[in-house]
Every structure is written in structure tokens, then in C-alpha cells.
């Protein structure tokens, strides 16, 4: 459930099938509560995106883009409930989303992080 204290921060990866990182600025501190991605082409194999803060993985901070039945415009979402502080971001910090580069397809990928103040 979204609250009035949620805001959205966006990023972009040119090709989810190649190794890459996307750095999303977090202008107002808060906790990462979900990550959603939209792909522009079908994937040939699953790919797992990893969320990081200062180079350290967020606990349970992964999102899997599932290849089976995928198509342009598909949205994939992961919700995070960790309370260990790894998903807490200070004002002016950066959320890194890393793609390992597996399979082919998927194309351009829009990333949306939901941050709760």
C-alpha cells in the first residue's frame, strides 16, 4: 500500500541483457520499499537485478525479470521489507541497480524505485 510519504525515483538501463549499473539519485532520505522495471523487448533468459547502497547489496534487494512469456511493456516488481538498515537511504545518496548481463533481449529498461520517507 502506498502512502503520501512515498515518492518515486527513476533510472534507465540501455540493455538489461548486458552488464551495467544504473545510479539513481535519492534526493530525500527514506527506505526503498519497492522496485519496478519495464522492458521494451522479450527476454531469452531470466535476469536478476541487484539493488545496492554504497556498493553493498540491499538485503533481499533483488528483482527477477522472468523470460518465460515476457514481452515488450511487461512490468516486474519486487517489494522490500528489510528492517536491517541496508534499504535506508540518506538524503543525497545514490541507489545503484546492477544488471549482470544474462541472455538476450529485454532491451531498454525503465527502473522505478519507490522510496518511503
Biopython code that builds the backbone (N, CA, C, O; Angstrom):
import numpy as np
from Bio.PDB.StructureBuilder import StructureBuilder

atoms = [
    (1, "UNK", "N", (0.837, -1.177, 0.000)),
    (1, "UNK", "CA", (0.000, 0.000, 0.000)),
    (1, "UNK", "C", (0.883, 1.242, 0.000)),
    (1, "UNK", "O", (1.825, 1.351, 0.785)),
    (2, "UNK", "N", (0.569, 2.159, -0.877)),
    (2, "UNK", "CA", (1.315, 3.394, -0.983)),
    (2, "UNK", "C", (0.763, 4.421, -0.004)),
    (2, "UNK", "O", (-0.440, 4.466, 0.254)),
    (3, "UNK", "N", (1.656, 5.244, 0.539)),
    (3, "UNK", "CA", (1.229, 6.316, 1.430)),
    (3, "UNK", "C", (1.605, 7.655, 0.813)),
    (3, "UNK", "O", (2.287, 7.704, -0.210)),
    (4, "UNK", "N", (1.163, 8.730, 1.431)),
    (4, "UNK", "CA", (1.525, 10.063, 0.946)),
    (4, "UNK", "C", (2.998, 10.356, 1.178)),
    (4, "UNK", "O", (3.524, 11.342, 0.661)),
    (5, "UNK", "N", (3.663, 9.516, 1.942)),
    (5, "UNK", "CA", (5.089, 9.693, 2.206)),
    (5, "UNK", "C", (5.970, 8.989, 1.186)),
    (5, "UNK", "O", (7.195, 9.016, 1.311)),
    (6, "UNK", "N", (5.373, 8.357, 0.177)),
    (6, "UNK", "CA", (6.148, 7.681, -0.872)),
    (6, "UNK", "C", (6.474, 8.655, -1.998)),
    (6, "UNK", "O", (5.667, 9.518, -2.344)),
    (7, "UNK", "N", (7.656, 8.506, -2.556)),
    (7, "UNK", "CA", (7.977, 9.211, -3.800)),
    (7, "UNK", "C", (8.733, 8.258, -4.705)),
    (7, "UNK", "O", (9.182, 7.199, -4.267)),
    (8, "UNK", "N", (8.873, 8.635, -5.963)),
    (8, "UNK", "CA", (9.445, 7.754, -6.971)),
    (8, "UNK", "C", (10.720, 8.361, -7.538)),
    (8, "UNK", "O", (10.786, 9.558, -7.819)),
    (9, "UNK", "N", (11.726, 7.517, -7.701)),
    (9, "UNK", "CA", (12.986, 7.912, -8.311)),
    (9, "UNK", "C", (13.221, 6.971, -9.494)),
    (9, "UNK", "O", (13.033, 5.760, -9.375)),
    (10, "UNK", "N", (13.630, 7.529, -10.627)),
    (10, "UNK", "CA", (13.698, 6.750, -11.861)),
    (10, "UNK", "C", (15.117, 6.605, -12.386)),
    (10, "UNK", "O", (15.979, 7.455, -12.162)),
    (11, "UNK", "N", (15.334, 5.493, -13.095)),
    (11, "UNK", "CA", (16.607, 5.225, -13.745)),
    (11, "UNK", "C", (16.372, 4.513, -15.066)),
    (11, "UNK", "O", (15.239, 4.198, -15.428)),
    (12, "UNK", "N", (17.464, 4.264, -15.778)),
    (12, "UNK", "CA", (17.384, 3.704, -17.120)),
    (12, "UNK", "C", (18.605, 2.836, -17.381)),
    (12, "UNK", "O", (19.725, 3.192, -17.016)),
    (13, "UNK", "N", (18.374, 1.693, -18.015)),
    (13, "UNK", "CA", (19.462, 0.834, -18.480)),
    (13, "UNK", "C", (19.239, 0.620, -19.977)),
    (13, "UNK", "O", (18.142, 0.257, -20.400)),
    (14, "UNK", "N", (20.283, 0.847, -20.775)),
    (14, "UNK", "CA", (20.141, 0.747, -22.235)),
    (14, "UNK", "C", (19.803, -0.666, -22.695)),
    (14, "UNK", "O", (19.046, -0.837, -23.651)),
    (15, "UNK", "N", (20.355, -1.683, -22.028)),
    (15, "UNK", "CA", (20.081, -3.076, -22.405)),
    (15, "UNK", "C", (20.226, -3.952, -21.170)),
    (15, "UNK", "O", (21.334, -4.168, -20.679)),
    (16, "UNK", "N", (19.110, -4.450, -20.676)),
    (16, "UNK", "CA", (19.111, -5.259, -19.452)),
    (16, "UNK", "C", (19.883, -6.565, -19.631)),
    (16, "UNK", "O", (20.187, -7.235, -18.644)),
    (17, "UNK", "N", (20.204, -6.936, -20.856)),
    (17, "UNK", "CA", (20.923, -8.181, -21.126)),
    (17, "UNK", "C", (22.439, -8.022, -21.104)),
    (17, "UNK", "O", (23.160, -9.002, -21.288)),
    (18, "UNK", "N", (22.930, -6.820, -20.885)),
    (18, "UNK", "CA", (24.375, -6.609, -20.816)),
    (18, "UNK", "C", (24.746, -6.133, -19.415)),
    (18, "UNK", "O", (23.931, -5.495, -18.750)),
    (19, "UNK", "N", (25.966, -6.433, -18.954)),
    (19, "UNK", "CA", (26.381, -5.974, -17.626)),
    (19, "UNK", "C", (26.372, -4.441, -17.577)),
    (19, "UNK", "O", (26.934, -3.781, -18.451)),
    (20, "UNK", "N", (25.744, -3.897, -16.568)),
    (20, "UNK", "CA", (25.615, -2.447, -16.469)),
    (20, "UNK", "C", (25.202, -2.070, -15.055)),
    (20, "UNK", "O", (24.786, -2.922, -14.270)),
    (21, "UNK", "N", (25.320, -0.785, -14.738)),
    (21, "UNK", "CA", (24.807, -0.236, -13.498)),
    (21, "UNK", "C", (24.030, 1.016, -13.819)),
    (21, "UNK", "O", (24.360, 1.755, -14.747)),
    (22, "UNK", "N", (23.001, 1.243, -13.043)),
    (22, "UNK", "CA", (22.219, 2.456, -13.131)),
    (22, "UNK", "C", (22.296, 3.124, -11.766)),
    (22, "UNK", "O", (22.047, 2.483, -10.745)),
    (23, "UNK", "N", (22.635, 4.391, -11.742)),
    (23, "UNK", "CA", (22.752, 5.120, -10.481)),
    (23, "UNK", "C", (21.598, 6.107, -10.388)),
    (23, "UNK", "O", (21.468, 7.019, -11.205)),
    (24, "UNK", "N", (20.754, 5.903, -9.363)),
    (24, "UNK", "CA", (19.544, 6.711, -9.200)),
    (24, "UNK", "C", (19.725, 7.613, -7.981)),
    (24, "UNK", "O", (19.898, 7.117, -6.868)),
    (25, "UNK", "N", (19.688, 8.933, -8.178)),
    (25, "UNK", "CA", (19.836, 9.831, -7.035)),
    (25, "UNK", "C", (18.614, 9.769, -6.119)),
    (25, "UNK", "O", (17.477, 9.694, -6.584)),
    (26, "UNK", "N", (18.869, 9.801, -4.817)),
    (26, "UNK", "CA", (17.813, 9.799, -3.811)),
    (26, "UNK", "C", (17.845, 11.190, -3.153)),
    (26, "UNK", "O", (18.632, 11.428, -2.237)),
    (27, "UNK", "N", (16.988, 12.102, -3.624)),
    (27, "UNK", "CA", (17.070, 13.486, -3.156)),
    (27, "UNK", "C", (16.591, 13.689, -1.720)),
    (27, "UNK", "O", (17.045, 14.606, -1.036)),
    (28, "UNK", "N", (15.682, 12.839, -1.267)),
    (28, "UNK", "CA", (15.110, 12.970, 0.069)),
    (28, "UNK", "C", (15.206, 11.606, 0.739)),
    (28, "UNK", "O", (14.705, 10.620, 0.199)),
    (29, "UNK", "N", (15.826, 11.535, 1.883)),
    (29, "UNK", "CA", (16.080, 10.261, 2.544)),
    (29, "UNK", "C", (14.828, 9.426, 2.770)),
    (29, "UNK", "O", (13.718, 9.952, 2.861)),
    (30, "UNK", "N", (15.027, 8.123, 2.858)),
    (30, "UNK", "CA", (13.920, 7.215, 3.107)),
    (30, "UNK", "C", (14.338, 5.778, 2.869)),
    (30, "UNK", "O", (15.510, 5.485, 2.631)),
    (31, "UNK", "N", (13.368, 4.895, 2.937)),
    (31, "UNK", "CA", (13.608, 3.463, 2.776)),
    (31, "UNK", "C", (13.103, 2.990, 1.415)),
    (31, "UNK", "O", (12.000, 3.341, 0.995)),
    (32, "UNK", "N", (13.920, 2.191, 0.732)),
    (32, "UNK", "CA", (13.492, 1.551, -0.511)),
    (32, "UNK", "C", (12.422, 0.521, -0.156)),
    (32, "UNK", "O", (12.689, -0.425, 0.584)),
    (33, "UNK", "N", (11.201, 0.707, -0.688)),
    (33, "UNK", "CA", (10.125, -0.236, -0.374)),
    (33, "UNK", "C", (9.742, -1.097, -1.574)),
    (33, "UNK", "O", (9.178, -2.178, -1.404)),
    (34, "UNK", "N", (10.047, -0.623, -2.799)),
    (34, "UNK", "CA", (9.812, -1.466, -3.973)),
    (34, "UNK", "C", (10.623, -0.974, -5.155)),
    (34, "UNK", "O", (11.055, 0.177, -5.210)),
    (35, "UNK", "N", (10.816, -1.883, -6.099)),
    (35, "UNK", "CA", (11.498, -1.574, -7.342)),
    (35, "UNK", "C", (10.681, -2.195, -8.461)),
    (35, "UNK", "O", (10.310, -3.366, -8.391)),
    (36, "UNK", "N", (10.400, -1.404, -9.498)),
    (36, "UNK", "CA", (9.674, -1.900, -10.665)),
    (36, "UNK", "C", (10.490, -1.596, -11.906)),
    (36, "UNK", "O", (11.153, -0.562, -11.989)),
    (37, "UNK", "N", (10.438, -2.509, -12.877)),
    (37, "UNK", "CA", (11.090, -2.278, -14.162)),
    (37, "UNK", "C", (10.118, -2.605, -15.283)),
    (37, "UNK", "O", (9.255, -3.473, -15.155)),
    (38, "UNK", "N", (10.283, -1.890, -16.376)),
    (38, "UNK", "CA", (9.528, -2.158, -17.601)),
    (38, "UNK", "C", (10.526, -2.444, -18.704)),
    (38, "UNK", "O", (11.452, -1.662, -18.921)),
    (39, "UNK", "N", (10.346, -3.573, -19.416)),
    (39, "UNK", "CA", (11.252, -3.934, -20.504)),
    (39, "UNK", "C", (10.614, -3.564, -21.845)),
    (39, "UNK", "O", (9.393, -3.456, -21.958)),
    (40, "UNK", "N", (11.466, -3.373, -22.857)),
    (40, "UNK", "CA", (10.956, -2.987, -24.179)),
    (40, "UNK", "C", (11.037, -4.110, -25.197)),
    (40, "UNK", "O", (10.713, -3.910, -26.368)),
    (41, "UNK", "N", (11.469, -5.300, -24.762)),
    (41, "UNK", "CA", (11.540, -6.463, -25.655)),
    (41, "UNK", "C", (11.522, -7.730, -24.813)),
    (41, "UNK", "O", (11.852, -7.696, -23.628)),
    (42, "UNK", "N", (11.139, -8.845, -25.421)),
    (42, "UNK", "CA", (11.112, -10.134, -24.721)),
    (42, "UNK", "C", (12.527, -10.549, -24.332)),
    (42, "UNK", "O", (13.484, -10.244, -25.044)),
    (43, "UNK", "N", (12.660, -11.251, -23.192)),
    (43, "UNK", "CA", (13.940, -11.781, -22.728)),
    (43, "UNK", "C", (14.071, -13.241, -23.135)),
    (43, "UNK", "O", (13.068, -13.945, -23.250)),
    (44, "UNK", "N", (15.316, -13.707, -23.358)),
    (44, "UNK", "CA", (15.554, -15.111, -23.688)),
    (44, "UNK", "C", (15.853, -15.945, -22.447)),
    (44, "UNK", "O", (15.706, -17.167, -22.469)),
    (45, "UNK", "N", (16.278, -15.283, -21.353)),
    (45, "UNK", "CA", (16.523, -15.989, -20.094)),
    (45, "UNK", "C", (16.302, -15.002, -18.949)),
    (45, "UNK", "O", (16.378, -13.787, -19.126)),
    (46, "UNK", "N", (16.028, -15.561, -17.775)),
    (46, "UNK", "CA", (15.798, -14.716, -16.605)),
    (46, "UNK", "C", (17.034, -13.867, -16.309)),
    (46, "UNK", "O", (18.164, -14.280, -16.570)),
    (47, "UNK", "N", (16.802, -12.688, -15.766)),
    (47, "UNK", "CA", (17.898, -11.827, -15.324)),
    (47, "UNK", "C", (17.531, -11.270, -13.949)),
    (47, "UNK", "O", (16.393, -10.862, -13.714)),
    (48, "UNK", "N", (18.514, -11.261, -13.044)),
    (48, "UNK", "CA", (18.299, -10.763, -11.691)),
    (48, "UNK", "C", (19.003, -9.424, -11.519)),
    (48, "UNK", "O", (20.221, -9.331, -11.675)),
    (49, "UNK", "N", (18.236, -8.392, -11.199)),
    (49, "UNK", "CA", (18.784, -7.081, -10.914)),
    (49, "UNK", "C", (19.052, -6.999, -9.422)),
    (49, "UNK", "O", (18.278, -7.521, -8.619)),
    (50, "UNK", "N", (20.147, -6.345, -9.044)),
    (50, "UNK", "CA", (20.531, -6.223, -7.647)),
    (50, "UNK", "C", (20.580, -4.759, -7.250)),
    (50, "UNK", "O", (21.177, -3.938, -7.947)),
    (51, "UNK", "N", (19.946, -4.430, -6.118)),
    (51, "UNK", "CA", (19.976, -3.073, -5.572)),
    (51, "UNK", "C", (21.124, -2.964, -4.590)),
    (51, "UNK", "O", (21.368, -3.866, -3.789)),
    (52, "UNK", "N", (21.839, -1.823, -4.666)),
    (52, "UNK", "CA", (22.977, -1.611, -3.772)),
    (52, "UNK", "C", (22.959, -0.196, -3.215)),
    (52, "UNK", "O", (22.441, 0.737, -3.829)),
    (53, "UNK", "N", (23.543, -0.074, -2.034)),
    (53, "UNK", "CA", (23.756, 1.234, -1.411)),
    (53, "UNK", "C", (25.232, 1.322, -1.072)),
    (53, "UNK", "O", (25.740, 0.502, -0.307)),
    (54, "UNK", "N", (25.923, 2.293, -1.624)),
    (54, "UNK", "CA", (27.365, 2.468, -1.409)),
    (54, "UNK", "C", (28.130, 1.182, -1.724)),
    (54, "UNK", "O", (29.081, 0.828, -1.028)),
    (55, "UNK", "N", (27.701, 0.485, -2.787)),
    (55, "UNK", "CA", (28.389, -0.721, -3.240)),
    (55, "UNK", "C", (28.025, -1.982, -2.485)),
    (55, "UNK", "O", (28.533, -3.056, -2.809)),
    (56, "UNK", "N", (27.156, -1.884, -1.481)),
    (56, "UNK", "CA", (26.754, -3.034, -0.670)),
    (56, "UNK", "C", (25.316, -3.413, -1.013)),
    (56, "UNK", "O", (24.433, -2.556, -1.050)),
    (57, "UNK", "N", (25.088, -4.693, -1.262)),
    (57, "UNK", "CA", (23.753, -5.152, -1.653)),
    (57, "UNK", "C", (22.743, -4.899, -0.544)),
    (57, "UNK", "O", (23.025, -5.106, 0.636)),
    (58, "UNK", "N", (21.563, -4.447, -0.945)),
    (58, "UNK", "CA", (20.434, -4.302, -0.026)),
    (58, "UNK", "C", (19.939, -5.708, 0.310)),
    (58, "UNK", "O", (19.784, -6.536, -0.588)),
    (59, "UNK", "N", (19.692, -5.986, 1.578)),
    (59, "UNK", "CA", (19.196, -7.301, 1.992)),
    (59, "UNK", "C", (17.900, -7.609, 1.240)),
    (59, "UNK", "O", (16.962, -6.813, 1.249)),
    (60, "UNK", "N", (17.862, -8.761, 0.598)),
    (60, "UNK", "CA", (16.713, -9.187, -0.223)),
    (60, "UNK", "C", (16.416, -8.181, -1.335)),
    (60, "UNK", "O", (15.282, -8.098, -1.806)),
    (61, "UNK", "N", (17.414, -7.425, -1.752)),
    (61, "UNK", "CA", (17.229, -6.361, -2.738)),
    (61, "UNK", "C", (17.419, -6.804, -4.169)),
    (61, "UNK", "O", (18.179, -6.188, -4.916)),
    (62, "UNK", "N", (16.737, -7.866, -4.562)),
    (62, "UNK", "CA", (16.833, -8.324, -5.941)),
    (62, "UNK", "C", (15.467, -8.292, -6.601)),
    (62, "UNK", "O", (14.434, -8.308, -5.931)),
    (63, "UNK", "N", (15.478, -8.246, -7.906)),
    (63, "UNK", "CA", (14.266, -8.300, -8.711)),
    (63, "UNK", "C", (14.576, -9.187, -9.910)),
    (63, "UNK", "O", (15.587, -8.986, -10.582)),
    (64, "UNK", "N", (13.724, -10.155, -10.180)),
    (64, "UNK", "CA", (13.942, -11.077, -11.296)),
    (64, "UNK", "C", (13.033, -10.705, -12.451)),
    (64, "UNK", "O", (11.814, -10.628, -12.300)),
    (65, "UNK", "N", (13.644, -10.474, -13.613)),
    (65, "UNK", "CA", (12.907, -10.287, -14.857)),
    (65, "UNK", "C", (12.785, -11.678, -15.470)),
    (65, "UNK", "O", (13.775, -12.258, -15.917)),
    (66, "UNK", "N", (11.583, -12.199, -15.486)),
    (66, "UNK", "CA", (11.330, -13.575, -15.921)),
    (66, "UNK", "C", (11.179, -13.619, -17.437)),
    (66, "UNK", "O", (10.403, -12.858, -18.015)),
    (67, "UNK", "N", (11.925, -14.513, -18.074)),
    (67, "UNK", "CA", (11.914, -14.612, -19.530)),
    (67, "UNK", "C", (10.647, -15.271, -20.064)),
    (67, "UNK", "O", (10.110, -14.846, -21.087)),
    (68, "UNK", "N", (10.168, -16.302, -19.382)),
    (68, "UNK", "CA", (9.030, -17.074, -19.882)),
    (68, "UNK", "C", (7.804, -16.190, -20.076)),
    (68, "UNK", "O", (7.261, -15.642, -19.116)),
    (69, "UNK", "N", (7.379, -16.060, -21.316)),
    (69, "UNK", "CA", (6.202, -15.271, -21.643)),
    (69, "UNK", "C", (6.431, -13.774, -21.645)),
    (69, "UNK", "O", (5.477, -13.007, -21.778)),
    (70, "UNK", "N", (7.688, -13.335, -21.499)),
    (70, "UNK", "CA", (7.944, -11.893, -21.441)),
    (70, "UNK", "C", (7.734, -11.241, -22.797)),
    (70, "UNK", "O", (7.896, -11.866, -23.845)),
    (71, "UNK", "N", (7.365, -9.956, -22.745)),
    (71, "UNK", "CA", (7.115, -9.189, -23.965)),
    (71, "UNK", "C", (7.354, -7.712, -23.675)),
    (71, "UNK", "O", (7.399, -7.291, -22.520)),
    (72, "UNK", "N", (7.504, -6.950, -24.722)),
    (72, "UNK", "CA", (7.665, -5.505, -24.585)),
    (72, "UNK", "C", (6.518, -4.943, -23.762)),
    (72, "UNK", "O", (5.358, -5.298, -23.971)),
    (73, "UNK", "N", (6.851, -4.061, -22.824)),
    (73, "UNK", "CA", (5.842, -3.437, -21.983)),
    (73, "UNK", "C", (5.562, -4.166, -20.684)),
    (73, "UNK", "O", (4.818, -3.663, -19.844)),
    (74, "UNK", "N", (6.150, -5.354, -20.502)),
    (74, "UNK", "CA", (5.936, -6.084, -19.252)),
    (74, "UNK", "C", (6.560, -5.325, -18.081)),
    (74, "UNK", "O", (7.612, -4.699, -18.208)),
    (75, "UNK", "N", (5.876, -5.402, -16.939)),
    (75, "UNK", "CA", (6.341, -4.763, -15.711)),
    (75, "UNK", "C", (6.640, -5.848, -14.685)),
    (75, "UNK", "O", (5.848, -6.768, -14.482)),
    (76, "UNK", "N", (7.793, -5.726, -14.045)),
    (76, "UNK", "CA", (8.201, -6.646, -12.989)),
    (76, "UNK", "C", (8.436, -5.822, -11.724)),
    (76, "UNK", "O", (9.048, -4.756, -11.783)),
    (77, "UNK", "N", (7.952, -6.313, -10.581)),
    (77, "UNK", "CA", (8.049, -5.558, -9.329)),
    (77, "UNK", "C", (8.514, -6.461, -8.193)),
    (77, "UNK", "O", (8.125, -7.626, -8.104)),
    (78, "UNK", "N", (9.352, -5.901, -7.328)),
    (78, "UNK", "CA", (9.756, -6.573, -6.099)),
    (78, "UNK", "C", (9.513, -5.610, -4.942)),
    (78, "UNK", "O", (9.831, -4.425, -5.035)),
    (79, "UNK", "N", (8.950, -6.122, -3.859)),
    (79, "UNK", "CA", (8.712, -5.328, -2.655)),
    (79, "UNK", "C", (9.729, -5.733, -1.595)),
    (79, "UNK", "O", (10.070, -6.908, -1.460)),
    (80, "UNK", "N", (10.208, -4.740, -0.844)),
    (80, "UNK", "CA", (11.236, -4.986, 0.150)),
    (80, "UNK", "C", (10.716, -4.652, 1.540)),
    (80, "UNK", "O", (10.078, -3.619, 1.741)),
    (81, "UNK", "N", (10.991, -5.525, 2.489)),
    (81, "UNK", "CA", (10.527, -5.323, 3.861)),
    (81, "UNK", "C", (11.666, -5.390, 4.867)),
    (81, "UNK", "O", (11.416, -5.465, 6.069)),
    (82, "UNK", "N", (12.894, -5.365, 4.411)),
    (82, "UNK", "CA", (14.037, -5.486, 5.309)),
    (82, "UNK", "C", (14.059, -4.348, 6.330)),
    (82, "UNK", "O", (13.764, -3.199, 6.002)),
    (83, "UNK", "N", (14.408, -4.681, 7.547)),
    (83, "UNK", "CA", (14.479, -3.685, 8.619)),
    (83, "UNK", "C", (15.904, -3.560, 9.163)),
    (83, "UNK", "O", (16.113, -2.995, 10.236)),
    (84, "UNK", "N", (16.884, -4.088, 8.421)),
    (84, "UNK", "CA", (18.265, -4.081, 8.930)),
    (84, "UNK", "C", (19.057, -2.830, 8.554)),
    (84, "UNK", "O", (20.255, -2.751, 8.827)),
    (85, "UNK", "N", (18.397, -1.855, 7.930)),
    (85, "UNK", "CA", (19.062, -0.599, 7.584)),
    (85, "UNK", "C", (19.694, -0.564, 6.209)),
    (85, "UNK", "O", (20.053, 0.513, 5.734)),
    (86, "UNK", "N", (19.845, -1.718, 5.544)),
    (86, "UNK", "CA", (20.504, -1.705, 4.230)),
    (86, "UNK", "C", (19.645, -1.029, 3.164)),
    (86, "UNK", "O", (20.169, -0.610, 2.132)),
    (87, "UNK", "N", (18.336, -0.914, 3.392)),
    (87, "UNK", "CA", (17.457, -0.278, 2.411)),
    (87, "UNK", "C", (17.155, 1.173, 2.770)),
    (87, "UNK", "O", (16.351, 1.821, 2.100)),
    (88, "UNK", "N", (17.792, 1.690, 3.823)),
    (88, "UNK", "CA", (17.589, 3.074, 4.251)),
    (88, "UNK", "C", (18.615, 3.967, 3.567)),
    (88, "UNK", "O", (19.820, 3.727, 3.649)),
    (89, "UNK", "N", (18.122, 4.996, 2.894)),
    (89, "UNK", "CA", (18.981, 5.896, 2.135)),
    (89, "UNK", "C", (18.908, 7.301, 2.721)),
    (89, "UNK", "O", (17.822, 7.802, 3.012)),
    (90, "UNK", "N", (20.062, 7.931, 2.892)),
    (90, "UNK", "CA", (20.124, 9.302, 3.371)),
    (90, "UNK", "C", (19.827, 10.263, 2.223)),
    (90, "UNK", "O", (19.989, 9.908, 1.055)),
    (91, "UNK", "N", (19.401, 11.458, 2.550)),
    (91, "UNK", "CA", (19.207, 12.486, 1.528)),
    (91, "UNK", "C", (20.509, 12.693, 0.769)),
    (91, "UNK", "O", (21.579, 12.783, 1.369)),
    (92, "UNK", "N", (20.412, 12.768, -0.543)),
    (92, "UNK", "CA", (21.578, 12.995, -1.374)),
    (92, "UNK", "C", (22.397, 11.753, -1.673)),
    (92, "UNK", "O", (23.463, 11.850, -2.281)),
    (93, "UNK", "N", (21.919, 10.585, -1.257)),
    (93, "UNK", "CA", (22.649, 9.354, -1.556)),
    (93, "UNK", "C", (22.215, 8.791, -2.908)),
    (93, "UNK", "O", (21.419, 9.399, -3.624)),
    (94, "UNK", "N", (22.753, 7.620, -3.242)),
    (94, "UNK", "CA", (22.512, 7.036, -4.563)),
    (94, "UNK", "C", (22.123, 5.568, -4.420)),
    (94, "UNK", "O", (22.752, 4.819, -3.672)),
    (95, "UNK", "N", (21.090, 5.167, -5.139)),
    (95, "UNK", "CA", (20.697, 3.769, -5.257)),
    (95, "UNK", "C", (21.318, 3.238, -6.542)),
    (95, "UNK", "O", (21.111, 3.800, -7.618)),
    (96, "UNK", "N", (22.078, 2.155, -6.425)),
    (96, "UNK", "CA", (22.672, 1.516, -7.599)),
    (96, "UNK", "C", (21.845, 0.281, -7.935)),
    (96, "UNK", "O", (21.556, -0.535, -7.060)),
    (97, "UNK", "N", (21.467, 0.146, -9.195)),
    (97, "UNK", "CA", (20.789, -1.060, -9.672)),
    (97, "UNK", "C", (21.716, -1.696, -10.689)),
    (97, "UNK", "O", (22.065, -1.082, -11.697)),
    (98, "UNK", "N", (22.111, -2.930, -10.416)),
    (98, "UNK", "CA", (23.105, -3.626, -11.232)),
    (98, "UNK", "C", (22.456, -4.737, -12.047)),
    (98, "UNK", "O", (21.655, -5.516, -11.531)),
    (99, "UNK", "N", (22.814, -4.799, -13.328)),
    (99, "UNK", "CA", (22.369, -5.880, -14.198)),
    (99, "UNK", "C", (23.574, -6.759, -14.519)),
    (99, "UNK", "O", (24.624, -6.245, -14.905)),
    (100, "UNK", "N", (23.436, -8.078, -14.365)),
    (100, "UNK", "CA", (24.586, -8.960, -14.577)),
    (100, "UNK", "C", (24.871, -9.253, -16.047)),
    (100, "UNK", "O", (25.974, -9.672, -16.397)),
    (101, "UNK", "N", (23.871, -9.030, -16.911)),
    (101, "UNK", "CA", (24.076, -9.292, -18.331)),
    (101, "UNK", "C", (23.918, -10.739, -18.699)),
    (101, "UNK", "O", (24.891, -11.401, -19.059)),
    (102, "UNK", "N", (22.714, -11.239, -18.616)),
    (102, "UNK", "CA", (22.452, -12.629, -18.993)),
    (102, "UNK", "C", (21.418, -12.681, -20.107)),
    (102, "UNK", "O", (20.497, -11.865, -20.157)),
    (103, "UNK", "N", (21.585, -13.658, -21.005)),
    (103, "UNK", "CA", (20.625, -13.869, -22.088)),
    (103, "UNK", "C", (20.663, -12.773, -23.124)),
    (103, "UNK", "O", (21.611, -11.991, -23.199)),
    (104, "UNK", "N", (19.627, -12.732, -23.911)),
    (104, "UNK", "CA", (19.472, -11.697, -24.929)),
    (104, "UNK", "C", (18.069, -11.134, -24.819)),
    (104, "UNK", "O", (17.193, -11.726, -24.188)),
    (105, "UNK", "N", (17.869, -9.990, -25.438)),
    (105, "UNK", "CA", (16.557, -9.358, -25.408)),
    (105, "UNK", "C", (16.370, -8.539, -24.154)),
    (105, "UNK", "O", (17.309, -8.331, -23.386)),
    (106, "UNK", "N", (15.155, -8.078, -23.955)),
    (106, "UNK", "CA", (14.845, -7.225, -22.816)),
    (106, "UNK", "C", (14.961, -5.766, -23.165)),
    (106, "UNK", "O", (14.154, -4.942, -22.734)),
    (107, "UNK", "N", (15.986, -5.448, -23.961)),
    (107, "UNK", "CA", (16.148, -4.094, -24.474)),
    (107, "UNK", "C", (16.242, -3.029, -23.394)),
    (107, "UNK", "O", (16.651, -3.282, -22.261)),
    (108, "UNK", "N", (15.845, -1.828, -23.794)),
    (108, "UNK", "CA", (15.870, -0.713, -22.862)),
    (108, "UNK", "C", (14.963, -1.019, -21.673)),
    (108, "UNK", "O", (13.903, -1.627, -21.818)),
    (109, "UNK", "N", (15.399, -0.588, -20.515)),
    (109, "UNK", "CA", (14.665, -0.890, -19.289)),
    (109, "UNK", "C", (14.519, 0.372, -18.454)),
    (109, "UNK", "O", (15.504, 1.033, -18.125)),
    (110, "UNK", "N", (13.279, 0.695, -18.116)),
    (110, "UNK", "CA", (12.988, 1.819, -17.241)),
    (110, "UNK", "C", (12.856, 1.274, -15.827)),
    (110, "UNK", "O", (12.169, 0.277, -15.602)),
    (111, "UNK", "N", (13.508, 1.923, -14.881)),
    (111, "UNK", "CA", (13.522, 1.483, -13.486)),
    (111, "UNK", "C", (12.831, 2.536, -12.633)),
    (111, "UNK", "O", (13.082, 3.732, -12.783)),
    (112, "UNK", "N", (11.956, 2.083, -11.734)),
    (112, "UNK", "CA", (11.259, 2.988, -10.816)),
    (112, "UNK", "C", (11.428, 2.462, -9.398)),
    (112, "UNK", "O", (10.995, 1.355, -9.078)),
    (113, "UNK", "N", (12.062, 3.267, -8.554)),
    (113, "UNK", "CA", (12.225, 2.912, -7.148)),
    (113, "UNK", "C", (11.208, 3.697, -6.331)),
    (113, "UNK", "O", (11.056, 4.905, -6.514)),
    (114, "UNK", "N", (10.513, 3.012, -5.432)),
    (114, "UNK", "CA", (9.594, 3.670, -4.518)),
    (114, "UNK", "C", (10.320, 3.844, -3.191)),
    (114, "UNK", "O", (10.768, 2.874, -2.580)),
    (115, "UNK", "N", (10.429, 5.096, -2.756)),
    (115, "UNK", "CA", (11.108, 5.435, -1.521)),
    (115, "UNK", "C", (10.059, 5.964, -0.537)),
    (115, "UNK", "O", (9.250, 6.824, -0.884)),
    (116, "UNK", "N", (10.083, 5.443, 0.689)),
    (116, "UNK", "CA", (9.143, 5.888, 1.713)),
    (116, "UNK", "C", (9.907, 6.714, 2.748)),
    (116, "UNK", "O", (10.848, 6.234, 3.380)),
    (117, "UNK", "N", (9.475, 7.980, 2.906)),
    (117, "UNK", "CA", (10.097, 8.875, 3.884)),
    (117, "UNK", "C", (9.677, 8.540, 5.285)),
    (117, "UNK", "O", (10.110, 9.197, 6.232)),
]
sb = StructureBuilder()
sb.init_structure("model")
sb.init_model(0)
sb.init_chain("A")
sb.init_seg("    ")
for serial, (resi, resn, name, xyz) in enumerate(atoms, 1):
    if name == "N":
        sb.init_residue(resn, " ", resi, " ")
    sb.init_atom(name, np.array(xyz, "f"), 0.0, 1.0, " ", f" {name:<3s}", serial, name[0])
structure = sb.get_structure()
